[in-house]
C-alpha cells in the first residue's frame, strides 16, 4: 500500500502535503489559537513552517507505517491528520489540527472517523488511540463523536515551552465498532 493514500469523506479530501501548501499552512499555524493546543508546534516564524513541510514531504516514501495527510476543503489545505502505526501491537496513534476558520463545522469528526475506518479496514489494526491537552475539551468531544472512549487522565504528561500539561487519553477498538 502507498504510504499516505488519498482518503475522502463527504466534504473533504485527505492527501499528501506539498510545498504549494506552505503559504496556507503558514497562515493558519501563525495563529496563537491554533498553536495553543499543539504539542510540537509552538508559534514560530513563517520560515520554520516551510522547513517543517519540506521534511514531511521528504518522508512520504521512506516512512513506513507513518501516514501524514493534508486536510483539504475545495482543494485548499485547512489542516493536518497523522496516524502512526505500531504493527507489533496492531495499534495506531492519531494526531490532528485544523485552521481556526474550519472549527465548529464537524470536519474533524468526519476526518477522524474516516482515518479510524482506514486503520481498521485497510491496515487491520485492533486499536486506535489519541490524547489531548486537558485544557482542550473540544478535542475530546471530537474523539467521542468518532466512537472513541475516554480511558484515562495523565497528569503532567507533556511539557511544552516549560509548562506541564495534563492529557486525556481516548481509544477505540475494532470490536467497539460492531456494538
N, C-alpha and C positions, 0 to 999 in steps of 0.2 A: 504494500500500500504506500502511496505517495505520502511523505510527511506533510502534514497540514493540508489535507484535501479541502476543496471548496465544499462548504455546507450552506444550506439555505433554510430559511424559515419563511413564514407567510409574508413578512415585511422586510427581511434583512438578508444580507449575504455575508458569510464569513469566508475570507480568503487571505492570501498572504499579504503582509505589509510590503510596500515598495518604497523606494526613495522618493517617488512622486507624492507620498503621503506626508512628507516632512513638514510642509507648511501648515497643514491642518492639525497634525498631531502636536506640533509646537504651539499652535494657538490654544488648544484646549488643555494641554499639560502646563501651560503658563498660568492656569487658574489655580489660585490657592484653594478654592473649594474642592476641586478635583483631587489635588495632590494631598490634601489633609489626611485622607484615609488610605493612602497608598504606602506600603512599607518601603518599597525600593525606589520611590520616586518623590523625593522632596522637590520643592520648587527649585528649578535650575535655570541657568542661562540657555537661550534657544539653541546655541551651537552644540550643547551636550545632548539634546534630543536627536539631532541629526546623527551623531555618532552612535547613540543607542539603537536607532532604526537600522543603521548600517550593520551593526553587529547582529541584530535579529535576522536581517535578510541574508547575511553570510552563513548563518547556522541552519537555514532551512534544509538543505540537502545532507548536511553532516549529522544533524541531531536526530537520533532515533528515539522514539518514544517521547518526544517533546514537540507539542503542537502549539503554534502561536498564530492566532488569527487576527486580522483586522476585521472590525465590525463595520459593515457599510450599509448606509441608507441611501438609496438612489445614487450609488456609486461613490458617495463621499464617506471617508473614514470618520466614524463617530466614536470609536472605542477599540478596545483590545480584549481578547479572551485567550487564556492559555490552559493547557492540560499537560501535566507532567505524569507519565505513566511509570509505575513500578511493576514490572512483569512478574517478579518473584512473588509478590503478594496480590497480584491481579487487582491492583487498585490504581487510582489516579487522583491527583490534586488539581483543582481548578482555581484560577485567579482571574479577575476581570476588572475593568473600569470603563466608564462612558464619559463622553463630553457632557458638560453640565446642561447644554441645550437639549440633550436626549433623555434627561432624567424625567421620571414620572409618566412615561409612556408605555411601560410594560415591556420595553425592549430587552432588558437584561434577563427577565424571567423567561422570555421567549428564547433567547440565546442560550442560557444555561440549560434549559430543558432540552434543546437540540444537541448540545455537547454531551449531556448525560446520556441521551439516546445513542449517540455515536460511540461513547465509551463502552456501553453495554452491548449494543447490537453489532458494531463493526470491529471493536477491539477485543470483545469478550471479557471485559473486566467484571469484577464482582462488586467493587465498591468505588464510589467517587466521593471525595470529601473537599471541604473548603473551610476557611475560617475568616473572621473579620474582626477588626478592632471593636471592642465593646462599645465604644462611643459612636459607632456607625450602625445602629439597629436597622436602618433601611436595607443594608446588605443582607442581614439575617432574614428579613421578610422576603427578599428575592429567593433566597435559598429554600425557605419553607414553601413558597408558591411553586417552586420547581420540584417539590416532593422530598426535599432533604429534611432530616430530623435533627433537632438540636441534641448534641451528645455531651457537651461539657463546656467548661469555662476554665481557661488557663490564665492564672494571674501573672502579670508582668512577663508575658511570653516574648514580646518584641520590644526592642529598644530602637527608637527612631530619633535621630538627632539628639541623643542624650536623654530622651524621655521614654520611660517604660509604659507599655500599653498592654492591657488585658486583651485576650482574644476569646471569641466564642466559636466553638467547633460544631460544624454540621456535616452530615454524611447521608448518603442513600445507598442501599444495597440493591443489587439486581432483583432480589426476591421482593423488595418493597414495592416494585412497580406493579406486581400482579395482584396486590391487595386492594 
